[in-house]
Amino acid sequence: MNRHLAQEIAFAVLTLMAMMVVIPVFWVIWIIVAKGSSAISWTFLTQMPHDGMTAGGILPAILGTFLLTAGTALVAIPIGIGGTIYLAEYARDTWLTRCIRLAIVNLAGIPSIVYGLFGLGLFVLFMKMGTSIMAGALTLGIMTLPVVISTAEEALRAVPTEFRTVNASLGGTRWQGIRMIVLPQALPGIITGVILGLLRAAGETAPILFTVAAFFLPVLPRSPFDQTMALPYHLYVISTQVPGMPEEIQYGTALVLLGIVLSMNVFASVIRSYYRRKRQW
């Protein structure tokens, strides 16, 4: 077969496979936007639900989603980045570190409902936090850690060794090299891992079902130890548990959740592009 013909066939097959992935995604987004845009209004975004959640807004669910995402970030980012720095820059290649990396990879593949049961047993019951924002954020933070650590470690290891060598030759300590040279150069990859983890946490239903989410709350949370509504669970509830729920409210809620996730992604992409332009390799 002619090499150019084989290349064109391969290109056509790859293009077709890419379209098979992209088209359904855009089709789902189009359906959500078409059916949910009519529900989007200032009242829908800023009012409390009423009349059995068939009217009013979804403010408690929006606020709860932001609180849980922020709590997840507070838990996952310091622990994840600290653990990554240790594994990538300080730890020797021993059987213990290999076991730790294997455990991290395995933890990334555990179903989210298992994390929910873990959070129920440890934080809700054993530590007596009850179903609360604190328990939900800690559960989601633990679930997010494997993604953050894996991607951040790859980003740190991708920084050329010459950067560390030059730092040592100039008399800098290892920590000075990590803080002033390695981390800034690896920041785009680290941000990618953090956002991937937070996006997963923002869209999860099973973990918050056991640890924090409420079917309906007439007031906003005032403490980390209060329950809260959240968009993923709220969407599940109004789609399956509330009879007579207008379709536009269901799709409007899905559209708001999709908008939050996409906004976080765009924000992360802007920051990642900014630091990538400043990268020196």
C-alpha positions in Angstrom: 0.0 0.0 0.0 1.2 3.5 -0.8 2.6 5.3 2.2 0.6 8.4 1.6 -2.6 6.4 1.1 -2.0 4.6 4.4 -1.4 7.9 6.1 -4.6 9.3 4.8 -6.6 6.3 5.9 -5.1 6.4 9.3 -5.8 10.1 9.6 -9.4 9.5 8.5 -9.9 6.7 11.0 -8.5 8.8 13.9 -10.6 11.8 12.9 -13.7 9.6 12.9 -12.9 8.2 16.3 -12.3 11.7 17.6 -15.7 12.8 16.2 -17.4 9.8 17.8 -16.2 11.1 21.2 -16.8 14.8 20.6 -20.2 14.7 18.9 -22.1 12.9 21.8 -20.6 15.4 24.3 -21.8 18.4 22.3 -25.2 16.7 21.7 -25.7 16.3 25.5 -24.6 19.9 26.1 -27.0 21.1 23.5 -29.9 19.2 25.0 -29.2 20.6 28.4 -28.9 24.1 27.2 -32.0 23.9 25.0 -34.2 22.5 27.7 -32.7 24.3 30.7 -32.1 27.8 29.5 -35.7 28.8 29.9 -35.4 28.1 33.7 -32.4 30.3 34.2 -33.3 33.6 35.9 -32.2 35.8 38.7 -34.9 34.3 40.9 -33.8 30.8 40.0 -30.2 31.5 41.0 -30.9 33.5 44.2 -34.1 32.3 45.8 -34.8 29.4 48.1 -36.9 26.5 46.7 -40.5 26.1 47.8 -43.7 24.3 47.0 -42.0 20.9 47.3 -39.0 22.2 45.3 -41.2 22.6 42.2 -40.8 26.4 42.3 -38.4 29.0 43.5 -34.7 28.8 43.1 -31.7 26.6 43.9 -29.5 29.0 45.9 -28.8 26.5 48.8 -27.6 23.9 46.3 -25.3 26.4 44.5 -23.9 27.7 47.8 -23.4 24.1 49.1 -21.6 23.1 46.0 -19.2 26.0 46.3 -18.6 25.4 50.1 -17.9 21.7 49.5 -15.5 22.5 46.6 -13.7 25.1 48.7 -13.5 22.7 51.6 -12.2 19.9 49.3 -9.5 22.3 48.1 -8.4 23.2 51.6 -8.0 19.5 52.4 -6.6 18.2 49.2 -4.2 20.9 48.0 -1.8 21.2 51.1 -1.7 17.5 51.8 -1.5 16.5 48.1 1.2 19.0 47.2 3.2 18.3 50.4 3.0 14.5 49.7 4.0 15.1 46.1 7.1 17.1 47.0 8.2 14.4 49.4 7.7 11.6 46.9 9.2 13.4 43.9 12.1 15.3 45.6 13.0 13.7 48.9 12.0 10.1 49.0 14.4 7.4 47.9 13.2 4.7 45.5 12.6 1.9 48.1 9.9 -0.8 48.5 8.0 1.6 50.8 7.8 4.4 48.3 6.8 2.0 45.5 4.1 0.6 47.7 2.9 4.2 48.4 2.7 5.0 44.7 0.9 1.7 44.0 -1.6 2.6 46.7 -2.2 6.0 45.3 -2.9 4.6 41.8 -5.3 2.0 43.3 -7.0 4.7 45.4 -7.7 6.6 42.2 -9.7 3.7 40.9 -11.9 3.1 43.9 -15.6 3.8 43.3 -16.8 7.0 44.9 -19.5 5.3 46.9 -16.8 3.4 48.8 -15.3 6.8 49.8 -18.8 7.8 50.9 -19.1 4.8 53.2 -15.6 5.4 54.5 -16.5 9.0 55.3 -19.7 7.9 57.0 -17.9 5.5 59.2 -14.9 7.7 60.0 -16.0 11.3 60.1 -19.8 11.1 60.6 -19.9 8.2 63.2 -16.5 7.6 64.7 -15.4 11.3 64.9 -19.0 12.4 65.6 -19.0 15.2 63.1 -22.5 14.2 62.0 -23.7 14.8 58.5 -22.0 18.1 57.9 -20.0 20.2 55.5 -16.8 19.3 57.4 -17.4 15.6 57.0 -18.3 16.0 53.3 -15.3 18.1 52.6 -12.9 15.7 54.3 -14.4 12.8 52.4 -14.2 14.6 49.1 -10.6 15.8 49.9 -9.5 12.2 50.5 -11.1 11.1 47.3 -9.4 13.9 45.4 -5.9 13.3 46.8 -4.8 10.4 44.4 -5.6 12.5 41.3 -3.8 15.6 42.8 -0.7 13.6 43.9 -0.4 11.6 40.7 -0.6 14.5 38.3 1.5 16.8 40.5 4.3 14.2 40.8 4.4 13.8 37.0 4.7 17.6 36.7 7.5 17.8 39.2 9.4 15.0 37.6 9.0 16.7 34.2 11.1 19.6 35.3 14.6 19.1 33.9 17.3 17.9 36.4 19.6 20.7 35.2 17.5 23.2 37.2 18.2 21.3 40.4 21.9 20.9 39.5 22.4 24.6 38.9 20.6 25.5 42.2 23.0 23.1 44.1 26.1 24.5 42.3 25.1 28.0 43.4 24.9 26.9 47.0 21.2 26.8 47.3 19.5 24.3 49.6 17.2 21.6 48.2 14.2 23.3 49.7 15.2 26.7 48.1 15.5 25.0 44.7 12.1 23.3 45.1 10.3 26.5 46.3 11.9 29.0 43.9 12.7 27.0 40.8 11.0 23.5 40.6 7.5 24.4 41.9 7.1 27.5 39.6 8.1 25.5 36.6 5.8 22.6 37.5 2.9 24.9 38.3 0.9 24.3 35.1 0.8 20.6 35.6 0.0 20.9 39.3 -2.9 23.2 38.5 -4.2 20.7 36.0 -4.2 18.0 38.6 -5.8 20.2 41.3 -8.6 21.2 38.9 -9.2 17.7 37.7 -9.7 16.6 41.3 -11.9 19.5 42.2 -14.1 19.0 39.1 -14.6 15.4 40.1 -15.5 16.4 43.6 -17.9 19.1 42.5 -19.9 16.6 40.4 -20.0 13.7 42.8 -23.2 12.5 44.4 -22.4 9.2 46.3 -19.9 10.6 48.8 -22.0 13.6 49.8 -25.1 11.4 50.0 -23.7 9.7 53.1 -21.8 12.6 54.7 -23.4 16.0 54.1 -26.2 16.3 51.5 -29.7 17.2 52.7 -32.9 16.4 50.8 -34.2 19.9 51.5 -33.1 22.7 53.8 -35.2 25.9 54.2 -32.1 27.9 55.5 -28.5 28.4 54.4 -25.7 26.7 56.4 -24.1 28.8 59.1 -21.4 26.5 60.4 -19.0 23.9 59.0 -20.9 21.4 61.1 -24.3 22.1 59.4 -25.8 20.1 56.6 -26.2 21.6 53.2 -27.8 21.0 49.8 -25.6 20.4 46.8 -26.3 20.6 43.1 -25.4 16.9 42.2 -27.6 15.5 44.9 -30.3 18.1 44.4 -30.4 17.2 40.7 -30.8 13.5 41.6 -33.6 14.3 44.0 -35.7 16.5 41.8 -35.2 14.0 38.9 -36.2 10.9 40.7 -37.8 11.6 44.1 -40.1 14.6 43.5 -43.3 13.9 41.5 -44.6 16.5 39.1 -41.2 18.3 38.9 -41.2 20.6 35.8 -38.7 19.4 33.2 -37.2 22.9 32.8 -36.2 23.0 36.5 -34.4 19.7 36.2 -32.5 20.7 33.1 -31.9 24.2 34.5 -30.3 22.7 37.5 -28.1 20.5 35.3 -27.2 23.6 33.2 -26.1 25.5 36.3 -23.9 22.6 37.5 -22.5 22.3 34.0 -21.8 26.1 33.9 -20.0 25.9 37.3 -17.8 23.0 36.1 -17.0 24.6 32.8 -16.2 28.0 34.5 -13.7 26.3 36.8 -12.1 24.6 33.8 -11.8 27.9 31.9 -10.4 29.7 34.9 -7.8 27.0 35.4 -6.9 27.0 31.7 -6.3 30.7 31.8 -4.0 30.4 34.9 -2.3 27.4 33.4 -1.6 29.2 30.1 -0.2 32.2 32.0 2.3 30.2 33.9 3.1 28.0 30.9 4.2 31.1 29.0 6.5 32.0 31.9 8.1 28.6 31.9 11.7 28.5 30.9 11.9 25.2 29.1 
